Amino acid sequence: MRRLHAKVNRFTLPSVIVTAYCCWPVTLLYLQRRSPYAKLRFAIFGSTVAIGKVSGEKNESAICTAISGRSCSDIEIIELNQSTATVELAAKAHNVEPGQIAKTLSLKVKDTIILVVAKGDARLDNKKLKTTFGAKARMLSSDEVVNATGHPVGGVCPFGLEHPLPVYCDISLKGYNEVLPAAGATHSAVRITPERMAELTSATWVDVCQ
């Protein structure tokens, strides 16, 4: 394999924009931090990809996202020194209302694992779920969540999944201009518009919450 080059395009404090590029037509750059769950993966197809602005005291990216030749410089990745593993903790840490936290729920419908992203204070409606997906849905166990997504419970997000999974965004998210889903760790988040999140994850919009 030809040598993969990476460079810092611009460095400012407290944020940094990193650009990675390569000369191999199809190259996968895999970077892993100390935690096996806080992975950073990028699929780069012979082009320059802007990873995004990183803010927070550590100035490190814990986002788990797969990007295929698309610029994501508009996405703010936030890391804190405190846990954001629950909706309540995340809302307090980011100084937003609980609904603005975009929680990712891991469900199994028949033999298919799906992810449903909804506003933090929304509750799933079993009747709507059955109508939408044609069968009852059950929540995955903690071990199943880790195995399916590659993310720890409390850090699950629709980005950078261990295995490709169908992603659905509940319309409850559309009540906010920006939402904060987790970013693959229990202390990180992404500030993003609901529409942009749905675009990057190829999500389908559904109405499955009360």
C-alpha positions, -999 to +999 in steps of 0.1 A: +000+000+000+012+035-008+021+057+020-008+075+036-001+112+044-019+133+070-013+169+078-027+196+100-044+222+078-049+248+104-044+249+142-060+274+165-069+274+201-093+263+215-104+246+183-086+227+155-095+218+120-077+187+107-074+177+071-064+143+060-056+134+024-041+105+006-029+095-029-044+060-028-078+060-046-097+042-018-080+043+016-093+037+051-077+057+078-083+041+112-072+060+143-079+045+178-076+062+211-069+044+244-105+035+248-116+007+224-149+025+220-137+060+212-126+053+177-121+077+148-126+062+114-127+079+081-133+065+046-114+087+023-119+084-014-090+102-031-100+136-017-094+160+011-118+156+040-123+182+066-129+164+099-144+192+119-138+216+147-129+202+181-137+221+212-133+213+249-104+212+273-087+182+258-090+193+222-093+156+212-120+140+189-140+111+203-165+112+175-170+079+157-180+088+122-175+074+088-171+100+061-171+092+024-155+121+006-179+146+023-168+177+041-179+179+078-161+210+088-194+224+100-198+199+128-187+209+163-173+180+183-173+186+221-154+167+248-159+174+285-142+162+317-175+151+331-199+123+322-227+129+297-239+093+298-275+101+305-299+127+291-300+145+324-263+146+328-258+157+292-284+185+293-268+199+325-233+196+311-242+214+278-266+238+295-295+229+272-329+214+279-332+176+279-351+175+247-322+190+228-300+159+236-305+135+208-306+100+223-298+070+201-319+039+210-308+004+199-337-018+190-343-052+175-373-057+152-377-094+143-341-102+132-330-067+124-312-043+147-321-007+141-311+027+157-338+053+165-326+088+173-351+109+192-351+140+214-339+133+249-372+136+267-393+117+242-407+082+249-412+055+223-447+046+214-450+009+210-481+011+188-463+035+164-432+013+164-453-017+154-472+002+128-440+017+113-418-015+113-445-042+111-435-059+143-429-054+180-395-039+189-374-047+219-345-028+234-311-044+231-291-054+262-260-035+272-238-063+257-258-064+225-255-026+221-217-027+224-215-056+200-238-040+174-226-004+175-191-006+189-201+022+213-204+020+251-239+025+266-241+062+273-220+071+243-241+054+215-245+076+184-255+069+148-220+077+135-190+053+130-209+021+137-191-012+142-215-027+116-238-009+091-272-005+107-305+012+096-308+046+112-342+063+118-346+099+131-378+107+149-396+138+139-394+150+175-359+162+167-373+188+142-384+210+170-348+221+175-324+241+153-295+221+168-293+189+187-265+171+206-261+134+200-233+115+218-200+110+200-189+075+208-179+081+244-196+089+277-182+124+278-185+136+243-211+150+219-217+165+185-235+198+179-254+194+147-287+202+130-312+174+129-313+176+091-275+173+088-274+144+112-300+126+091-281+134+059-247+120+072-263+088+086-286+083+056-314+082+081-351+078+074-375+102+092-402+084+112-429+092+138-425+066+166-426+087+198-454+098+221 
